[in-house]
Amino acid sequence: MVTLSDRVTSLHISPIRRVAALLAEANQRKEIISFGGGAPSLPPPKEVSEDIIRRMSEDSQGTTVYSGTRGYLDLRRLVADDWARHQGETYDPETEVILSEGATEAIFAAFHSILNKNDEVILADPTYLGYPEAAQLAGGRIVRLPASVEDQYQPSLEVLKSLVSRRTKVVVVLSPDNPTGRILRLPFVKGLLDLAVDNDFWIIYDATYRDIAYGENIQPKLTSFPGAHERVISVGSFSKEASVPGLRLGYALGPPDAIDAIEKVKQYTTLAPNTLSQRAMVRFLTGDVKEKYLREIVIPTYRARRDFMEKAILRYLPDAATVRPDGAFYFFVDVRKYLAAMERTDNELCDRLLKQKGVVAIPGSYFGDKGAGHLRLTFVSEPEGRIDLGMKRIGEFVFSYAFSLAK
Amino acid sequence: MVTLSDRVTSLHISPIRRVAALLAEANQRKEIISFGGGAPSLPPPKEVSEDIIRRMSEDSQGTTVYSGTRGYLDLRRLVADDWARHQGETYDPETEVILSEGATEAIFAAFHSILNKNDEVILADPTYLGYPEAAQLAGGRIVRLPASVEDQYQPSLEVLKSLVSRRTKVVVVLSPDNPTGRILRLPFVKGLLDLAVDNDFWIIYDATYRDIAYGENIQPKLTSFPGAHERVISVGSFSKEASVPGLRLGYALGPPDAIDAIEKVKQYTTLAPNTLSQRAMVRFLTGDVKEKYLREIVIPTYRARRDFMEKAILRYLPDAATVRPDGAFYFFVDVRKYLAAMERTDNELCDRLLKQKGVVAIPGSYFGDKGAGHLRLTFVSEPEGRIDLGMKRIGEFVFSYAFSLAK
């Protein structure tokens, strides 16, 4: 029999796929309340839709040809300008910026560009569930930096120091974070950069949720510290800020040798980014389309839902512990007290919530061992009435289940 | 200093990048005649443009959300139907079809799904320049199967047999081929399948140019032979047949375990295919849009240009050898007699053609060692008048250069 490679047979069934299966079921049954997805629930700015319509009407051929592997220079310029405005560091659009098929491809190519076999990759625990296997596909060994609700999901610089070794090749930071919503604080970021300089490792700074932030805590300008430019590969995405995950467009910024290496990998993963998506995002970053969309629509809508869900968690799950997210789309809720009473895991609870209550929640253990006993609840997928209904159902289920055991 | 991975530092400067640099120069200078590109030069069908416009007008949100990693089932159904109609083999759209960011991603993920370190990958020489490094990134060792103009660029089954070893993990076939335009003949395909069954290796069948065929020779139905279904991973693309390379959409068909493995890899390369592109290609494969577009526009236009360029080659380069392509976009022209008189390589000739004559041609050596001494000339990028002018300039340059040396 023809056989598959060891690398794919050793990949676990991915949490991404388990999440996708949950969401597919949610999509088919409209009565299901979904706190599961990681996608925006708003239409993109009308300027973006109109730009796609205009381009397909006026120049369908020009809009469907190949761009180069790095993508169009005009969009790379706008990405660099946007980064400089927000993050205070200037990148050369010719040599230090590349467009990618979502942040996913940028992260994959970055890992392939820097990791040799058994190089260590330090990841928060919990954090985005796509990192460990992407790093392992490039030969990396995963080391986890724990974060817990008691510390507001902020990782400890002292613990990070104890994890750094001669084998440390890269530390990945996601801020605002998925699933916890925390923005990294300035002292940690400064300390991380000092460590990186002293120990000569890379930082991958995943800024996917950079612009989905609610204003209470400000994103540190990680790339503008001394020593950052030559050792930080920043990754971003239009998926969240422009509400266009289906357009699959992201980018990486970094020193020329790293961007050059990412381009080499990208030649074989996808060859070139989508032309129509690039054109649409040129419109998004031109004038004040982005700023106006975030200020008038995205942030107010999501902030209101966040605050609404926070109240619902307090009301329906009073013994849970969580932290109001600084940014991104999620509450990461520690339900260990309930699970102990129920004698169940987070996985089992999520299965039952879907089957018996028609509510999708994502098990925290998908995001790392330290996420066990938590639920990730997206607050942007449902309007407020359904947020309330869904949280009420979770509360009812948890209480009745625990009560039935206690009898 | 922070360092890059061995895998990227050992990647040669890719021929893809050298081609891209040539084409970028051609695009900036309109007076340059380009025989370089590998992209269609027609607008996509108007039904496709209109569908994108309609969707962005009516449901911009629904058209920009994530699809699952395998892509929408309705498009996978249409891809399977189209394959069955053309290739006579049925694939289950649920378990045996996955959409990808161009054929490029499907090939990358297929290599990652089947190759362990030092597994051997047999590739034609010459053939598509993206395969060797994609296979090497997955750990493969390249073995080349020569083809020459004397044999109409048809590889020899006897030579293939001599190359197959215990280490052979996959044979890649591209038909119609880039750069030679040859369609594989039935006896070779049958023999290849027998070899694959006897020696238990995979076949990757790249059908990117499947529908760009001029009718003199018919594409064998490779996947419909006994033993094919469980050991052939077929890869296709909408780039050429719908004239939409910028929409980055392709697909793979194969046995469920292979498609499952490709999905695992794709979760980390790009996560999901572009939603808008998928919707547009649903329109392309619905009704007779595709058949009508190919029959009425693509094939007649390209066939006329092919026949025109063939005459121009005979007229301006009478000592060159080539084969009229069965399909795809290219003449692969053996100019070794001229190069010998000029004391130059194909690389040097192409450099000079661009600088001194404003004509882009791609050096044959980019496609493998056996391609040395050849030029790849695309016949779809320019209208007939400019094909004549460009070929005339090549002929003039070659003759005057050789003449000046002979003096």
Boltz contact constraints between the chains, C-beta under 6 A:
constraints:
  - contact:
      token1: [A, 2]
      token2: [B, 200]
      max_distance: 6.0
  - contact:
      token1: [A, 2]
      token2: [B, 202]
      max_distance: 6.0
  - contact:
      token1: [A, 2]
      token2: [B, 231]
      max_distance: 6.0
  - contact:
      token1: [A, 4]
      token2: [B, 113]
      max_distance: 6.0
  - contact:
      token1: [A, 4]
      token2: [B, 114]
      max_distance: 6.0
  - contact:
      token1: [A, 4]
      token2: [B, 261]
      max_distance: 6.0
  - contact:
      token1: [A, 5]
      token2: [B, 113]
      max_distance: 6.0
  - contact:
      token1: [A, 5]
      token2: [B, 114]
      max_distance: 6.0
  - contact:
      token1: [A, 5]
      token2: [B, 115]
      max_distance: 6.0
  - contact:
      token1: [A, 5]
      token2: [B, 116]
      max_distance: 6.0
  - contact:
      token1: [A, 6]
      token2: [B, 116]
      max_distance: 6.0
  - contact:
      token1: [A, 8]
      token2: [B, 113]
      max_distance: 6.0
  - contact:
      token1: [A, 8]
      token2: [B, 261]
      max_distance: 6.0
  - contact:
      token1: [A, 8]
      token2: [B, 264]
      max_distance: 6.0
  - contact:
      token1: [A, 11]
      token2: [B, 264]
      max_distance: 6.0
  - contact:
      token1: [A, 14]
      token2: [B, 267]
      max_distance: 6.0
  - contact:
      token1: [A, 16]
      token2: [B, 267]
      max_distance: 6.0
  - contact:
      token1: [A, 20]
      token2: [B, 68]
      max_distance: 6.0
  - contact:
      token1: [A, 39]
      token2: [B, 65]
      max_distance: 6.0
  - contact:
      token1: [A, 39]
      token2: [B, 66]
      max_distance: 6.0
  - contact:
      token1: [A, 43]
      token2: [B, 60]
      max_distance: 6.0
  - contact:
      token1: [A, 43]
      token2: [B, 61]
      max_distance: 6.0
  - contact:
      token1: [A, 44]
      token2: [B, 60]
      max_distance: 6.0
  - contact:
      token1: [A, 44]
      token2: [B, 64]
      max_distance: 6.0
  - contact:
      token1: [A, 49]
      token2: [B, 56]
      max_distance: 6.0
  - contact:
      token1: [A, 49]
      token2: [B, 60]
      max_distance: 6.0
  - contact:
      token1: [A, 52]
      token2: [B, 56]
      max_distance: 6.0
  - contact:
      token1: [A, 53]
      token2: [B, 53]
      max_distance: 6.0
  - contact:
      token1: [A, 53]
      token2: [B, 56]
      max_distance: 6.0
  - contact:
      token1: [A, 56]
      token2: [B, 49]
      max_distance: 6.0
  - contact:
      token1: [A, 56]
      token2: [B, 52]
      max_distance: 6.0
  - contact:
      token1: [A, 56]
      token2: [B, 53]
      max_distance: 6.0
  - contact:
      token1: [A, 60]
      token2: [B, 43]
      max_distance: 6.0
  - contact:
      token1: [A, 60]
      token2: [B, 44]
      max_distance: 6.0
  - contact:
      token1: [A, 60]
      token2: [B, 49]
      max_distance: 6.0
  - contact:
      token1: [A, 61]
      token2: [B, 43]
      max_distance: 6.0
  - contact:
      token1: [A, 64]
      token2: [B, 44]
      max_distance: 6.0
  - contact:
      token1: [A, 64]
      token2: [B, 244]
      max_distance: 6.0
  - contact:
      token1: [A, 64]
      token2: [B, 246]
      max_distance: 6.0
  - contact:
      token1: [A, 64]
      token2: [B, 247]
      max_distance: 6.0
  - contact:
      token1: [A, 65]
      token2: [B, 39]
      max_distance: 6.0
  - contact:
      token1: [A, 65]
      token2: [B, 246]
      max_distance: 6.0
  - contact:
      token1: [A, 66]
      token2: [B, 39]
      max_distance: 6.0
  - contact:
      token1: [A, 66]
      token2: [B, 245]
      max_distance: 6.0
  - contact:
      token1: [A, 66]
      token2: [B, 246]
      max_distance: 6.0
  - contact:
      token1: [A, 68]
      token2: [B, 20]
      max_distance: 6.0
  - contact:
      token1: [A, 101]
      token2: [B, 101]
      max_distance: 6.0
  - contact:
      token1: [A, 101]
      token2: [B, 270]
      max_distance: 6.0
  - contact:
      token1: [A, 102]
      token2: [B, 271]
      max_distance: 6.0
  - contact:
      token1: [A, 104]
      token2: [B, 270]
      max_distance: 6.0
  - contact:
      token1: [A, 104]
      token2: [B, 271]
      max_distance: 6.0
  - contact:
      token1: [A, 105]
      token2: [B, 270]
      max_distance: 6.0
  - contact:
      token1: [A, 108]
      token2: [B, 268]
      max_distance: 6.0
  - contact:
      token1: [A, 108]
      token2: [B, 269]
      max_distance: 6.0
  - contact:
      token1: [A, 113]
      token2: [B, 4]
      max_distance: 6.0
  - contact:
      token1: [A, 113]
      token2: [B, 5]
      max_distance: 6.0
  - contact:
      token1: [A, 113]
      token2: [B, 8]
      max_distance: 6.0
  - contact:
      token1: [A, 114]
      token2: [B, 4]
      max_distance: 6.0
  - contact:
      token1: [A, 114]
      token2: [B, 5]
      max_distance: 6.0
  - contact:
      token1: [A, 115]
      token2: [B, 5]
      max_distance: 6.0
  - contact:
      token1: [A, 116]
      token2: [B, 5]
      max_distance: 6.0
  - contact:
      token1: [A, 116]
      token2: [B, 6]
      max_distance: 6.0
  - contact:
      token1: [A, 133]
      token2: [B, 268]
      max_distance: 6.0
  - contact:
      token1: [A, 134]
      token2: [B, 268]
      max_distance: 6.0
  - contact:
      token1: [A, 137]
      token2: [B, 268]
      max_distance: 6.0
  - contact:
      token1: [A, 200]
      token2: [B, 2]
      max_distance: 6.0
  - contact:
      token1: [A, 202]
      token2: [B, 2]
      max_distance: 6.0
  - contact:
      token1: [A, 231]
      token2: [B, 2]
      max_distance: 6.0
  - contact:
      token1: [A, 244]
      token2: [B, 64]
      max_distance: 6.0
  - contact:
      token1: [A, 245]
      token2: [B, 66]
      max_distance: 6.0
  - contact:
      token1: [A, 246]
      token2: [B, 64]
      max_distance: 6.0
  - contact:
      token1: [A, 246]
      token2: [B, 65]
      max_distance: 6.0
  - contact:
      token1: [A, 246]
      token2: [B, 66]
      max_distance: 6.0
  - contact:
      token1: [A, 246]
      token2: [B, 275]
      max_distance: 6.0
  - contact:
      token1: [A, 247]
      token2: [B, 64]
      max_distance: 6.0
  - contact:
      token1: [A, 248]
      token2: [B, 274]
      max_distance: 6.0
  - contact:
      token1: [A, 261]
      token2: [B, 4]
      max_distance: 6.0
  - contact:
      token1: [A, 261]
      token2: [B, 8]
      max_distance: 6.0
  - contact:
      token1: [A, 264]
      token2: [B, 8]
      max_distance: 6.0
  - contact:
      token1: [A, 264]
      token2: [B, 11]
      max_distance: 6.0
  - contact:
      token1: [A, 267]
      token2: [B, 14]
      max_distance: 6.0
  - contact:
      token1: [A, 267]
      token2: [B, 16]
      max_distance: 6.0
  - contact:
      token1: [A, 268]
      token2: [B, 108]
      max_distance: 6.0
  - contact:
      token1: [A, 268]
      token2: [B, 133]
      max_distance: 6.0
  - contact:
      token1: [A, 268]
      token2: [B, 134]
      max_distance: 6.0
  - contact:
      token1: [A, 268]
      token2: [B, 137]
      max_distance: 6.0
  - contact:
      token1: [A, 269]
      token2: [B, 108]
      max_distance: 6.0
  - contact:
      token1: [A, 269]
      token2: [B, 269]
      max_distance: 6.0
  - contact:
      token1: [A, 270]
      token2: [B, 101]
      max_distance: 6.0
  - contact:
      token1: [A, 270]
      token2: [B, 104]
      max_distance: 6.0
  - contact:
      token1: [A, 270]
      token2: [B, 105]
      max_distance: 6.0
  - contact:
      token1: [A, 271]
      token2: [B, 102]
      max_distance: 6.0
  - contact:
      token1: [A, 271]
      token2: [B, 104]
      max_distance: 6.0
  - contact:
      token1: [A, 274]
      token2: [B, 248]
      max_distance: 6.0
  - contact:
      token1: [A, 274]
      token2: [B, 274]
      max_distance: 6.0
  - contact:
      token1: [A, 275]
      token2: [B, 246]
      max_distance: 6.0
